[in-house]
Structures are given as C-alpha cells and as structure tokens.
Amino acid sequence: MPSSISSCDCFRSTFFCSAHPQAMFGTTEGPWNMTKRLEAKVGSRLVVDAIIEVDPPRAEAALKLKAESPSAKYYEKTVILPDVKAFVDRVNKGEIVKPT
C-alpha cells in the first residue's frame, strides 16, 4: 500500500448511500445532511475514500457540489462505487485503506 494512503492522521470514511443521497448530502427541504455534520465534527482530518451508491449519477452530482464548496479537500480522491463488492475489491488491491 502506498505510504500516502496510510500515513496521515486522518479520519477515513466511506459513505453508503443506498439510493438515498439526500440523507447523506442533504436537500433544500429537510435537515438531513450527514456529510455536513461529519465535516463540522472532524474538520481537516476528514478523508472520504469512497461513496457506495447504486445510482452513481446521484453521487456524482453530490460530489460536484462538494468540489465547489469549502469542503472540497475532503473529497479530492473520493471514488464512487456501485456496491460493497467493488469497495472490498479496491481494499484488497490496496487502493483504499481497510476499514478498522
């Protein structure tokens, strides 16, 4: 595993959206926005490794908004994956840090 992946004092995170990114990324109608809460609590230590989403265009739209926000650095290397199997494959290849 490249040292740049594992050598930071990061709070690594993977988001499981399950076709409900409005809960993860918020909407104009309601209070749900788990990413904003996590960003506020963890701050500059946050690294989002992956978003697992069965509807990738929804996650892509959310990431586009994050890229244009003050939180962009937390999502710089985030990958969007269609399912847990794809996530596990990336972990096994050393491309994503194994969750602990």
N, C-alpha and C positions, 0 to 999 in steps of 0.2 A: 504494500500500500504506500503511495507517495506520502512523504512526511508532511506535505502541505495539507493533506486531508485530516490527519490525526493530531497535529502538533499545536493546535490552538486551545485556548481556554474558552471554548465555545459551548453554547447551549444548542446542540444539534437537534433538529426537529424534522419530522415528516408529517405531512398533513394527509389525512384520509377523508376525502370529501364525500364519497358515495353519492354522487349526483346532487349534493346539497351544498354547493359552494357558498350559497347565500348565508349559511350559518357560519362558515369558516371565514368568509371575506366580507360579510355584511351586505345590507341592502339599504335603500333610502327609506324603506317602510318600517324597519324594526331595529331593535337593539343588538341583534346578533352580529358580532364581528370578533371572532376568537383570535384572529391574527393580530388585530389592533391591540387587544388586551395583552397578548403574549409579547408583542413588540414593546409595550409600555413596561411590562414587568421585567423582561430580560435585558432589554436595551441592546447595546452594541455587541453583546456576546451571542446574539441570535444568529444562527445559520440554518436556513431552511434547505435541506438536502433534496427533498422530493415532495411532490404533490401527487397523490394517487387519486385519480379521478376517472370514472367510467365514461365521462363526456369531456374529452380533452379540450375542445374549444372553450368550454366554460372556464377551465383552469387557465388557459392561455389568456383569456380576457382579463381575469383577475390578476395574473402576473403582469400584464401590460400596465394595468393601473398601478401596481406596486412599483414597477420600474420608473414610473413618473412621480413617485412620492418620496418623501424624506426617508422612507424605509427601504429604498431600492437596494442598498448594500446587503441587506439580509437575504435577498433573493437572487443575487448575482449568478450563482451556479445551480439554481434550482432546476431539476428536471421534472417533467410531467410524465407520469407512468400510468398505464391503463388498469393495472391490477397489482395485487400483492406479489404474485409470482414474478412479475417484471422487476419489482423492488428487490426481492430476495436474490434474483439473478445478478443484479447490479452489486448488491452487498457481497455476494460470493465471489465476484470478479474483482473486488476491492475498489470499485468505483464510488461506492457510498459507504460511509462508516457504519459498522454493525451497531444497531441499537443496543443499549445496555439497560 
